[in-house]
Protein backbone atom coordinates (compact mmCIF):
# COMPACT_ATOMS: atom_id res chain seq x y z
CA UNK A 1 0.00 0.00 0.00
CA UNK A 2 2.83 2.39 0.80
CA UNK A 3 4.30 1.80 -2.66
CA UNK A 4 1.12 3.03 -4.34
CA UNK A 5 0.97 6.41 -2.55
CA UNK A 6 3.67 8.12 -4.69
CA UNK A 7 1.89 6.94 -7.84
CA UNK A 8 -1.35 8.55 -6.65
CA UNK A 9 0.43 11.77 -5.71
CA UNK A 10 2.09 12.00 -9.13
CA UNK A 11 -1.23 11.22 -10.86
CA UNK A 12 -3.03 13.96 -8.90
CA UNK A 13 -0.31 16.51 -9.68
CA UNK A 14 -0.33 15.53 -13.35
CA UNK A 15 -4.13 15.78 -13.51
CA UNK A 16 -4.14 19.20 -11.88
CA UNK A 17 -1.44 20.59 -14.17
CA UNK A 18 -3.14 19.10 -17.24
CA UNK A 19 -6.48 20.64 -16.29
CA UNK A 20 -4.98 24.09 -15.70
CA UNK A 21 -3.08 24.02 -19.00
CA UNK A 22 -6.19 22.78 -20.84
CA UNK A 23 -8.30 25.62 -19.44
CA UNK A 24 -5.67 28.25 -20.29
CA UNK A 25 -5.29 27.02 -23.87
CA UNK A 26 -9.06 26.88 -24.31
CA UNK A 27 -9.39 30.46 -23.05
CA UNK A 28 -6.67 31.68 -25.42
CA UNK A 29 -8.32 29.94 -28.39
CA UNK A 30 -11.68 31.49 -27.59
CA UNK A 31 -10.16 34.95 -27.12
CA UNK A 32 -8.39 34.64 -30.49
CA UNK A 33 -11.65 33.66 -32.19
CA UNK A 34 -13.48 36.57 -30.58
CA UNK A 35 -10.78 38.98 -31.74
CA UNK A 36 -11.30 37.73 -35.30
CA UNK A 37 -14.98 38.59 -35.01
CA UNK A 38 -16.53 35.17 -34.49
CA UNK A 39 -19.94 35.28 -32.80
CA UNK A 40 -19.79 34.24 -29.12
CA UNK A 41 -23.02 32.23 -29.38
CA UNK A 42 -20.99 29.58 -31.22
CA UNK A 43 -19.54 28.53 -27.85
CA UNK A 44 -22.96 27.82 -26.37
CA UNK A 45 -24.63 24.53 -27.25
CA UNK A 46 -27.95 24.17 -25.38
CA UNK A 47 -28.07 20.40 -25.84
CA UNK A 48 -24.53 19.98 -24.59
CA UNK A 49 -25.07 22.37 -21.68
CA UNK A 50 -27.88 20.24 -20.31
CA UNK A 51 -26.36 18.42 -17.37
CA UNK A 52 -27.09 14.77 -16.85
CA UNK A 53 -24.54 14.27 -14.08
CA UNK A 54 -27.18 13.90 -11.36
CA UNK A 55 -28.96 11.22 -13.37
CA UNK A 56 -25.68 9.43 -14.10
CA UNK A 57 -24.53 9.37 -10.48
CA UNK A 58 -28.01 8.52 -9.23
CA UNK A 59 -28.31 5.48 -11.46
CA UNK A 60 -24.72 4.45 -10.71
CA UNK A 61 -25.28 4.58 -6.94
CA UNK A 62 -28.60 2.76 -7.22
CA UNK A 63 -26.82 0.05 -9.21
CA UNK A 64 -24.03 -0.14 -6.64
CA UNK A 65 -26.53 -0.43 -3.77
CA UNK A 66 -28.42 -3.21 -5.54
CA UNK A 67 -25.08 -4.90 -6.24
CA UNK A 68 -24.08 -4.77 -2.58
CA UNK A 69 -27.43 -6.20 -1.49
CA UNK A 70 -27.36 -9.01 -4.05
CA UNK A 71 -23.67 -9.66 -3.34
CA UNK A 72 -24.56 -10.28 0.29
CA UNK A 73 -27.34 -12.62 -0.75
CA UNK A 74 -25.04 -14.49 -3.12
CA UNK A 75 -22.43 -14.86 -0.40
CA UNK A 76 -24.94 -16.59 1.88
CA UNK A 77 -26.89 -18.57 -0.71
CA UNK A 78 -24.14 -19.84 -3.03
CA UNK A 79 -20.67 -21.29 -2.75
CA UNK A 80 -19.06 -18.11 -4.05
CA UNK A 81 -16.62 -16.38 -1.77
CA UNK A 82 -17.27 -13.01 -0.20
CA UNK A 83 -15.02 -11.00 -2.53
CA UNK A 84 -16.26 -12.62 -5.71
CA UNK A 85 -19.92 -12.21 -4.86
CA UNK A 86 -19.66 -8.56 -3.80
CA UNK A 87 -17.37 -7.41 -6.61
CA UNK A 88 -19.24 -9.24 -9.34
CA UNK A 89 -22.61 -7.85 -8.31
CA UNK A 90 -21.32 -4.31 -7.67
CA UNK A 91 -19.67 -4.11 -11.08
CA UNK A 92 -22.59 -5.79 -12.83
CA UNK A 93 -25.30 -3.54 -11.45
CA UNK A 94 -23.11 -0.41 -11.51
CA UNK A 95 -22.50 -1.08 -15.20
CA UNK A 96 -26.19 -1.71 -15.81
CA UNK A 97 -26.95 1.63 -14.16
CA UNK A 98 -24.52 3.41 -16.48
CA UNK A 99 -25.92 1.68 -19.57
CA UNK A 100 -29.46 2.66 -18.55
CA UNK A 101 -28.20 6.23 -18.08
CA UNK A 102 -26.69 6.20 -21.57
CA UNK A 103 -29.95 5.23 -23.22
CA UNK A 104 -32.02 7.64 -21.12
CA UNK A 105 -29.62 10.48 -21.90
CA UNK A 106 -29.54 9.58 -25.59
CA UNK A 107 -33.32 9.68 -25.91
CA UNK A 108 -33.53 12.93 -23.92
CA UNK A 109 -30.91 14.59 -26.12
CA UNK A 110 -32.73 13.43 -29.27
CA UNK A 111 -35.96 14.88 -27.93
CA UNK A 112 -34.24 18.18 -27.10
CA UNK A 113 -32.76 18.34 -30.61
CA UNK A 114 -36.18 17.63 -32.12
CA UNK A 115 -37.75 20.41 -30.04
CA UNK A 116 -34.93 22.78 -30.98
CA UNK A 117 -35.42 22.10 -34.71
CA UNK A 118 -39.21 22.49 -34.54
CA UNK A 119 -38.96 26.04 -33.16
DSSP file (Angstrom, degrees, kcal/mol; ACC not computed):
  #  RESIDUE AA STRUCTURE BP1 BP2  ACC     N-H-->O    O-->H-N    N-H-->O    O-->H-N    TCO  KAPPA ALPHA  PHI   PSI    X-CA   Y-CA   Z-CA
    1    1 A X    >>        0   0    0      0, 0.0     4,-0.9     0, 0.0     3,-0.8   0.000 360.0 360.0 360.0 -38.3    0.0    0.0    0.0
    2    2 A X  H 3>  +     0   0    0      1,-0.2     4,-0.5     2,-0.2     3,-0.1   0.745 360.0  59.1 -69.3 -22.1    2.8    2.4    0.8
    3    3 A X  H 34 S+     0   0    0      1,-0.2     4,-0.5     2,-0.1    -1,-0.2   0.747 102.0  54.3 -76.2 -23.2    4.3    1.8   -2.7
    4    4 A X  H <> S+     0   0    0     -3,-0.8     4,-2.0     1,-0.2     3,-0.4   0.755  88.6  77.6 -82.6 -25.2    1.1    3.0   -4.3
    5    5 A X  H  X S+     0   0    0     -4,-0.9     4,-2.4     1,-0.2     5,-0.2   0.894  92.3  50.1 -57.4 -46.8    1.0    6.4   -2.6
    6    6 A X  H  X S+     0   0    0     -4,-0.5     4,-2.4     1,-0.2    -1,-0.2   0.868 108.8  54.1 -61.6 -32.7    3.7    8.1   -4.7
    7    7 A X  H  > S+     0   0    0     -4,-0.5     4,-2.4    -3,-0.4    -1,-0.2   0.926 109.9  46.6 -64.6 -44.0    1.9    6.9   -7.8
    8    8 A X  H  X S+     0   0    0     -4,-2.0     4,-2.4     2,-0.2    -2,-0.2   0.897 111.7  51.1 -64.9 -40.1   -1.4    8.5   -6.6
    9    9 A X  H  X S+     0   0    0     -4,-2.4     4,-2.3     2,-0.2    -2,-0.2   0.929 112.1  46.2 -63.4 -44.9    0.4   11.8   -5.7
   10   10 A X  H  X S+     0   0    0     -4,-2.4     4,-2.7     1,-0.2    -2,-0.2   0.901 112.4  51.4 -64.3 -40.6    2.1   12.0   -9.1
   11   11 A X  H  X S+     0   0    0     -4,-2.4     4,-2.5     2,-0.2    -2,-0.2   0.899 110.5  48.2 -64.5 -40.4   -1.2   11.2  -10.9
   12   12 A X  H  X S+     0   0    0     -4,-2.4     4,-2.3     2,-0.2    -2,-0.2   0.921 113.2  47.2 -66.1 -43.8   -3.0   14.0   -8.9
   13   13 A X  H  X S+     0   0    0     -4,-2.3     4,-2.5     2,-0.2     5,-0.2   0.927 113.4  48.7 -63.1 -44.8   -0.3   16.5   -9.7
   14   14 A X  H  X S+     0   0    0     -4,-2.7     4,-2.6     1,-0.2    -2,-0.2   0.922 111.8  49.4 -60.6 -45.2   -0.3   15.5  -13.4
   15   15 A X  H  X S+     0   0    0     -4,-2.5     4,-2.3     2,-0.2    -1,-0.2   0.896 111.8  48.3 -62.2 -41.5   -4.1   15.8  -13.5
   16   16 A X  H  X S+     0   0    0     -4,-2.3     4,-2.3     2,-0.2    -2,-0.2   0.940 113.8  45.6 -65.0 -47.5   -4.1   19.2  -11.9
   17   17 A X  H  X S+     0   0    0     -4,-2.5     4,-2.5     1,-0.2     5,-0.2   0.906 113.1  51.0 -63.7 -41.7   -1.4   20.6  -14.2
   18   18 A X  H  X S+     0   0    0     -4,-2.6     4,-2.6    -5,-0.2    -1,-0.2   0.912 110.6  48.9 -61.7 -43.8   -3.1   19.1  -17.2
   19   19 A X  H  X S+     0   0    0     -4,-2.3     4,-2.3     2,-0.2    -2,-0.2   0.912 111.9  48.0 -65.0 -42.3   -6.5   20.6  -16.3
   20   20 A X  H  X S+     0   0    0     -4,-2.3     4,-2.2     2,-0.2    -2,-0.2   0.934 113.9  46.3 -64.5 -45.8   -5.0   24.1  -15.7
   21   21 A X  H  X S+     0   0    0     -4,-2.5     4,-2.5     1,-0.2     5,-0.2   0.911 111.7  52.4 -63.0 -42.0   -3.1   24.0  -19.0
   22   22 A X  H  X S+     0   0    0     -4,-2.6     4,-2.3     1,-0.2    -1,-0.2   0.914 110.7  47.2 -59.9 -44.2   -6.2   22.8  -20.8
   23   23 A X  H  X S+     0   0    0     -4,-2.3     4,-2.1     2,-0.2    -1,-0.2   0.886 112.3  49.5 -67.4 -37.9   -8.3   25.6  -19.4
   24   24 A X  H  X S+     0   0    0     -4,-2.2     4,-2.3     2,-0.2    -2,-0.2   0.921 112.4  46.8 -66.8 -43.0   -5.7   28.2  -20.3
   25   25 A X  H  X S+     0   0    0     -4,-2.5     4,-2.4     1,-0.2    -2,-0.2   0.904 111.9  51.3 -65.1 -41.0   -5.3   27.0  -23.9
   26   26 A X  H  X S+     0   0    0     -4,-2.3     4,-2.3    -5,-0.2    -1,-0.2   0.903 110.1  49.4 -62.6 -41.4   -9.1   26.9  -24.3
   27   27 A X  H  X S+     0   0    0     -4,-2.1     4,-2.5     1,-0.2    -2,-0.2   0.914 111.0  49.4 -64.5 -42.4   -9.4   30.5  -23.0
   28   28 A X  H  X S+     0   0    0     -4,-2.3     4,-2.3     2,-0.2    -2,-0.2   0.905 110.5  50.5 -64.3 -40.9   -6.7   31.7  -25.4
   29   29 A X  H  X S+     0   0    0     -4,-2.4     4,-2.1     2,-0.2    -1,-0.2   0.923 112.2  46.8 -62.3 -44.6   -8.3   29.9  -28.4
   30   30 A X  H  X S+     0   0    0     -4,-2.3     4,-2.4     1,-0.2    -2,-0.2   0.901 111.3  51.0 -65.5 -40.6  -11.7   31.5  -27.6
   31   31 A X  H  X S+     0   0    0     -4,-2.5     4,-2.1     1,-0.2    -1,-0.2   0.902 109.8  50.8 -63.8 -39.5  -10.2   34.9  -27.1
   32   32 A X  H  X S+     0   0    0     -4,-2.3     4,-1.3     2,-0.2    -2,-0.2   0.898 110.7  48.7 -64.9 -40.2   -8.4   34.6  -30.5
   33   33 A X  H  <>S+     0   0    0     -4,-2.1     5,-2.2     1,-0.2     4,-0.4   0.898 110.8  50.3 -65.9 -39.7  -11.6   33.7  -32.2
   34   34 A X  H ><5S+     0   0    0     -4,-2.4     3,-1.1     1,-0.2    -2,-0.2   0.872 106.9  54.6 -66.5 -35.9  -13.5   36.6  -30.6
   35   35 A X  H 3<5S+     0   0    0     -4,-2.1    -1,-0.2     1,-0.3    -2,-0.2   0.816 104.5  55.1 -66.4 -28.9  -10.8   39.0  -31.7
   36   36 A X  T 3<5S-     0   0    0     -4,-1.3    -1,-0.3    -5,-0.1    -2,-0.2   0.542 125.6-103.2 -80.4  -6.6  -11.3   37.7  -35.3
   37   37 A X  T < 5 +     0   0    0     -3,-1.1    -3,-0.2    -4,-0.4     2,-0.2   0.634  63.9 157.6  98.3  15.6  -15.0   38.6  -35.0
   38   38 A X      < -     0   0    0     -5,-2.2    -1,-0.3     1,-0.1     2,-0.1  -0.518  50.4-104.3 -73.0 140.5  -16.5   35.2  -34.5
   39   39 A X    >   -     0   0    0     -2,-0.2     3,-1.3     1,-0.1     4,-0.2  -0.437  20.4-138.9 -67.3 135.8  -19.9   35.3  -32.8
   40   40 A X  G >  S+     0   0    0      1,-0.3     3,-1.5     2,-0.2     4,-0.3   0.692  95.2  75.5 -71.4 -19.0  -19.8   34.2  -29.1
   41   41 A X  G >  S+     0   0    0      1,-0.3     3,-1.2     2,-0.2    -1,-0.3   0.679  78.5  76.2 -67.8 -13.8  -23.0   32.2  -29.4
   42   42 A X  G <  S+     0   0    0     -3,-1.3    -1,-0.3     1,-0.2    -2,-0.2   0.808  89.1  57.3 -62.8 -29.0  -21.0   29.6  -31.2
   43   43 A X  G <  S+     0   0    0     -3,-1.5     2,-0.6    -4,-0.2    -1,-0.2   0.597  93.4  79.8 -79.8 -10.7  -19.5   28.5  -27.9
   44   44 A X    <   +     0   0    0     -3,-1.2     2,-0.5    -4,-0.3    -1,-0.0  -0.878  52.4 176.8-105.7 120.1  -23.0   27.8  -26.4
   45   45 A X     >  -     0   0    0     -2,-0.6     4,-2.4     1,-0.1     5,-0.2  -0.947  15.1-160.5-119.4 107.2  -24.6   24.5  -27.2
   46   46 A X  H  > S+     0   0    0     -2,-0.5     4,-0.8     1,-0.2    -1,-0.1   0.830  91.6  49.8 -61.7 -32.1  -28.0   24.2  -25.4
   47   47 A X  H  4 S+     0   0    0      1,-0.2     3,-0.4     2,-0.2    -1,-0.2   0.910 114.4  44.4 -71.0 -40.3  -28.1   20.4  -25.8
   48   48 A X  H  4 S+     0   0    0      1,-0.2    -2,-0.2    -3,-0.1    -1,-0.2   0.810 107.9  58.9 -73.2 -28.9  -24.5   20.0  -24.6
   49   49 A X  H  < S+     0   0    0     -4,-2.4     2,-0.4     2,-0.1    -1,-0.2   0.703  79.0 103.7 -74.6 -18.1  -25.1   22.4  -21.7
   50   50 A X  S  < S-     0   0    0     -4,-0.8     2,-0.5    -3,-0.4    59,-0.0  -0.503  72.4-137.3 -66.0 122.3  -27.9   20.2  -20.3
   51   51 A X        +     0   0    0     -2,-0.4     4,-0.1     1,-0.1     3,-0.1  -0.694  32.6 171.1 -91.2 130.0  -26.4   18.4  -17.4
   52   52 A X     >  +     0   0    0     -2,-0.5     4,-2.6     1,-0.1     5,-0.2   0.115  49.2 108.9-115.9  17.6  -27.1   14.8  -16.8
   53   53 A X  H  > S+     0   0    0      1,-0.2     4,-2.9     2,-0.2     5,-0.3   0.891  76.6  52.5 -64.9 -39.0  -24.5   14.3  -14.1
   54   54 A X  H  > S+     0   0    0      1,-0.2     4,-2.4     2,-0.2    -1,-0.2   0.919 112.0  46.2 -63.0 -42.5  -27.2   13.9  -11.4
   55   55 A X  H  > S+     0   0    0      2,-0.2     4,-2.7     1,-0.2     5,-0.3   0.924 113.0  50.3 -63.6 -44.3  -29.0   11.2  -13.4
   56   56 A X  H  X S+     0   0    0     -4,-2.6     4,-2.2     1,-0.2    -2,-0.2   0.945 115.4  40.8 -60.8 -50.0  -25.7    9.4  -14.1
   57   57 A X  H  X S+     0   0    0     -4,-2.9     4,-2.7     2,-0.2     5,-0.2   0.870 113.7  54.8 -69.5 -34.9  -24.5    9.4  -10.5
   58   58 A X  H  X S+     0   0    0     -4,-2.4     4,-2.2    -5,-0.3    -2,-0.2   0.948 112.0  42.3 -62.0 -48.3  -28.0    8.5   -9.2
   59   59 A X  H  X S+     0   0    0     -4,-2.7     4,-2.3     2,-0.2    -1,-0.2   0.872 114.0  52.9 -67.1 -35.8  -28.3    5.5  -11.5
   60   60 A X  H  X S+     0   0    0     -4,-2.2     4,-2.4    -5,-0.3    -2,-0.2   0.944 111.7  44.7 -63.1 -46.7  -24.7    4.4  -10.7
   61   61 A X  H  X S+     0   0    0     -4,-2.7     4,-2.5     2,-0.2    -2,-0.2   0.859 111.7  52.4 -69.4 -34.5  -25.3    4.6   -6.9
   62   62 A X  H  X S+     0   0    0     -4,-2.2     4,-2.5    -5,-0.2    -1,-0.2   0.931 111.2  48.1 -62.9 -43.8  -28.6    2.8   -7.2
   63   63 A X  H  X S+     0   0    0     -4,-2.3     4,-2.3     1,-0.2    31,-0.3   0.896 111.5  49.8 -62.6 -40.4  -26.8    0.0   -9.2
   64   64 A X  H  X S+     0   0    0     -4,-2.4     4,-2.4    29,-0.2    -1,-0.2   0.907 110.7  49.8 -65.3 -40.4  -24.0   -0.1   -6.6
   65   65 A X  H  X S+     0   0    0     -4,-2.5     4,-2.3     2,-0.2    -2,-0.2   0.922 111.9  47.3 -64.2 -43.9  -26.5   -0.4   -3.8
   66   66 A X  H  X S+     0   0    0     -4,-2.5     4,-2.8     1,-0.2     5,-0.2   0.895 111.5  52.9 -63.5 -38.1  -28.4   -3.2   -5.5
   67   67 A X  H  X S+     0   0    0     -4,-2.3     4,-2.3     2,-0.2    23,-0.3   0.893 108.7  48.6 -63.3 -40.3  -25.1   -4.9   -6.2
   68   68 A X  H  X S+     0   0    0     -4,-2.4     4,-2.1     2,-0.2    -2,-0.2   0.925 113.1  47.6 -65.6 -43.5  -24.1   -4.8   -2.6
   69   69 A X  H  X S+     0   0    0     -4,-2.3     4,-1.8     1,-0.2    -2,-0.2   0.947 116.3  42.4 -62.7 -48.8  -27.4   -6.2   -1.5
   70   70 A X  H  X S+     0   0    0     -4,-2.8     4,-2.7     1,-0.2    -1,-0.2   0.821 110.1  58.0 -70.2 -29.4  -27.4   -9.0   -4.1
   71   71 A X  H  X S+     0   0    0     -4,-2.3     4,-2.1    -5,-0.2    -1,-0.2   0.903 106.6  49.0 -63.6 -40.4  -23.7   -9.7   -3.3
   72   72 A X  H  X S+     0   0    0     -4,-2.1     4,-1.5     2,-0.2    -2,-0.2   0.897 111.9  48.7 -64.4 -40.2  -24.6  -10.3    0.3
   73   73 A X  H  X S+     0   0    0     -4,-1.8     4,-2.4     1,-0.2     5,-0.2   0.920 111.1  49.8 -64.7 -42.7  -27.3  -12.6   -0.8
   74   74 A X  H  X S+     0   0    0     -4,-2.7     4,-2.1     1,-0.2     6,-0.4   0.875 106.3  56.6 -64.4 -36.0  -25.0  -14.5   -3.1
   75   75 A X  H  < S+     0   0    0     -4,-2.1    -1,-0.2     1,-0.2    -2,-0.2   0.895 116.0  36.1 -61.8 -38.9  -22.4  -14.9   -0.4
   76   76 A X  H  < S+     0   0    0     -4,-1.5    -2,-0.2     1,-0.1    -1,-0.2   0.774 123.3  41.1 -86.3 -26.8  -24.9  -16.6    1.9
   77   77 A X  H  < S+     0   0    0     -4,-2.4     2,-0.2    -5,-0.1    -2,-0.2   0.643 114.4  41.8 -99.7 -14.9  -26.9  -18.6   -0.7
   78   78 A X  S  < S-     0   0    0     -4,-2.1     7,-0.0    -5,-0.2     0, 0.0  -0.636  83.8-108.0-123.5-178.5  -24.1  -19.8   -3.0
   79   79 A X  S    S+     0   0    0     -2,-0.2    -4,-0.1     2,-0.0    -5,-0.0   0.384  77.5 120.0 -91.6   3.8  -20.7  -21.3   -2.7
   80   80 A X        -     0   0    0     -6,-0.4    -2,-0.2     1,-0.1     2,-0.0  -0.361  67.4-112.2 -67.2 148.6  -19.1  -18.1   -4.1
   81   81 A X     >  -     0   0    0      1,-0.1     4,-2.1    -2,-0.0     5,-0.2  -0.224  28.2-103.5 -74.3 171.2  -16.6  -16.4   -1.8
   82   82 A X  H  > S+     0   0    0      1,-0.2     4,-2.2     2,-0.2     5,-0.3   0.926 117.9  46.1 -63.7 -47.1  -17.3  -13.0   -0.2
   83   83 A X  H  > S+     0   0    0      1,-0.2     4,-2.6     2,-0.2     5,-0.3   0.925 113.5  48.3 -64.0 -45.4  -15.0  -11.0   -2.5
   84   84 A X  H  > S+     0   0    0      1,-0.2     4,-2.2     2,-0.2     5,-0.3   0.916 113.0  47.1 -63.8 -43.0  -16.3  -12.6   -5.7
   85   85 A X  H  X S+     0   0    0     -4,-2.1     4,-1.8     2,-0.2     5,-0.2   0.934 116.6  42.4 -67.7 -44.7  -19.9  -12.2   -4.9
   86   86 A X  H  X S+     0   0    0     -4,-2.2     4,-2.7    -5,-0.2     5,-0.2   0.961 117.8  44.1 -66.8 -50.5  -19.7   -8.6   -3.8
   87   87 A X  H  X S+     0   0    0     -4,-2.6     4,-2.4    -5,-0.3     5,-0.3   0.900 113.4  50.6 -64.1 -40.7  -17.4   -7.4   -6.6
   88   88 A X  H  X S+     0   0    0     -4,-2.2     4,-2.2    -5,-0.3    -1,-0.2   0.929 115.4  41.7 -64.5 -43.3  -19.2   -9.2   -9.3
   89   89 A X  H  X S+     0   0    0     -4,-1.8     4,-2.6    -5,-0.3     5,-0.3   0.889 114.0  51.7 -72.2 -38.5  -22.6   -7.8   -8.3
   90   90 A X  H  X S+     0   0    0     -4,-2.7     4,-2.2   -23,-0.3     5,-0.2   0.948 115.5  41.2 -63.0 -47.7  -21.3   -4.3   -7.7
   91   91 A X  H  X S+     0   0    0     -4,-2.4     4,-2.3    -5,-0.2    -2,-0.2   0.894 115.5  51.8 -68.1 -38.6  -19.7   -4.1  -11.1
   92   92 A X  H  X S+     0   0    0     -4,-2.2     4,-2.2    -5,-0.3    -2,-0.2   0.967 117.4  35.6 -62.1 -54.0  -22.6   -5.8  -12.8
   93   93 A X  H  X S+     0   0    0     -4,-2.6     4,-2.1     2,-0.2   -29,-0.2   0.814 115.6  55.0 -77.1 -28.2  -25.3   -3.5  -11.5
   94   94 A X  H  X S+     0   0    0     -4,-2.2     4,-1.8    -5,-0.3    -1,-0.2   0.919 111.4  46.3 -63.3 -43.2  -23.1   -0.4  -11.5
   95   95 A X  H  X S+     0   0    0     -4,-2.3     4,-2.3    -5,-0.2    -2,-0.2   0.883 110.1  52.6 -65.4 -39.7  -22.5   -1.1  -15.2
   96   96 A X  H  X S+     0   0    0     -4,-2.2     4,-2.6     1,-0.2    -1,-0.2   0.904 107.5  53.1 -62.6 -40.2  -26.2   -1.7  -15.8
   97   97 A X  H  X S+     0   0    0     -4,-2.1     4,-2.1     1,-0.2    -1,-0.2   0.896 110.1  47.1 -61.0 -40.6  -26.9    1.6  -14.2
   98   98 A X  H  X S+     0   0    0     -4,-1.8     4,-2.1     2,-0.2    -2,-0.2   0.869 111.3  50.5 -70.3 -36.3  -24.5    3.4  -16.5
   99   99 A X  H  X S+     0   0    0     -4,-2.3     4,-2.0     2,-0.2    -2,-0.2   0.916 110.4  49.6 -66.6 -42.3  -25.9    1.7  -19.6
  100  100 A X  H  X S+     0   0    0     -4,-2.6     4,-2.4     1,-0.2    -2,-0.2   0.915 110.2  51.9 -60.9 -41.9  -29.5    2.7  -18.6
  101  101 A X  H  X S+     0   0    0     -4,-2.1     4,-3.0     1,-0.2     5,-0.3   0.907 106.3  54.5 -59.5 -42.3  -28.2    6.2  -18.1
  102  102 A X  H  X S+     0   0    0     -4,-2.1     4,-2.4     1,-0.2    -2,-0.2   0.936 111.5  42.8 -58.5 -48.3  -26.7    6.2  -21.6
  103  103 A X  H  X S+     0   0    0     -4,-2.0     4,-2.1     2,-0.2    -1,-0.2   0.875 115.0  49.4 -69.7 -36.6  -30.0    5.2  -23.2
  104  104 A X  H  X S+     0   0    0     -4,-2.4     4,-2.1    -5,-0.2    -2,-0.2   0.923 114.2  45.7 -65.5 -42.8  -32.0    7.6  -21.1
  105  105 A X  H  X S+     0   0    0     -4,-3.0     4,-2.6    -5,-0.2    -2,-0.2   0.883 111.1  53.3 -66.9 -38.9  -29.6   10.5  -21.9
  106  106 A X  H  X S+     0   0    0     -4,-2.4     4,-2.0    -5,-0.3    -1,-0.2   0.920 111.3  44.6 -63.0 -45.0  -29.5    9.6  -25.6
  107  107 A X  H  X S+     0   0    0     -4,-2.1     4,-2.1     2,-0.2    -1,-0.2   0.880 113.5  50.9 -69.0 -36.8  -33.3    9.7  -25.9
  108  108 A X  H  X S+     0   0    0     -4,-2.1     4,-2.2     2,-0.2    -2,-0.2   0.906 110.6  48.5 -66.9 -41.2  -33.5   12.9  -23.9
  109  109 A X  H  X S+     0   0    0     -4,-2.6     4,-2.4     2,-0.2    -2,-0.2   0.886 110.7  51.2 -65.8 -38.3  -30.9   14.6  -26.1
  110  110 A X  H  X S+     0   0    0     -4,-2.0     4,-2.3     2,-0.2    -2,-0.2   0.906 110.8  48.8 -65.0 -40.2  -32.7   13.4  -29.3
  111  111 A X  H  X S+     0   0    0     -4,-2.1     4,-2.4     2,-0.2    -2,-0.2   0.892 110.8  50.1 -65.9 -39.3  -36.0   14.9  -27.9
  112  112 A X  H  X S+     0   0    0     -4,-2.2     4,-2.1     2,-0.2    -2,-0.2   0.898 111.1  49.2 -65.7 -40.1  -34.2   18.2  -27.1
  113  113 A X  H  X S+     0   0    0     -4,-2.4     4,-2.3     2,-0.2    -2,-0.2   0.905 110.6  50.8 -63.5 -41.9  -32.8   18.3  -30.6
  114  114 A X  H  X S+     0   0    0     -4,-2.3     4,-1.7     1,-0.2    -2,-0.2   0.919 111.9  46.8 -63.3 -43.7  -36.2   17.6  -32.1
  115  115 A X  H  X S+     0   0    0     -4,-2.4     4,-0.7     1,-0.2    -1,-0.2   0.866 111.1  52.4 -65.2 -36.3  -37.7   20.4  -30.0
  116  116 A X  H  < S+     0   0    0     -4,-2.1     3,-0.5     1,-0.2    -2,-0.2   0.889 111.2  46.4 -66.9 -39.3  -34.9   22.8  -31.0
  117  117 A X  H  < S+     0   0    0     -4,-2.3    -1,-0.2     1,-0.2    -2,-0.2   0.792 107.0  58.0 -74.1 -28.5  -35.4   22.1  -34.7
  118  118 A X  H  <        0   0    0     -4,-1.7    -1,-0.2     1,-0.2    -2,-0.2   0.644 360.0 360.0 -78.3 -12.9  -39.2   22.5  -34.5
  119  119 A X     <        0   0    0     -4,-0.7    -1,-0.2    -3,-0.5    -2,-0.1   0.478 360.0 360.0 -76.9 360.0  -39.0   26.0  -33.2
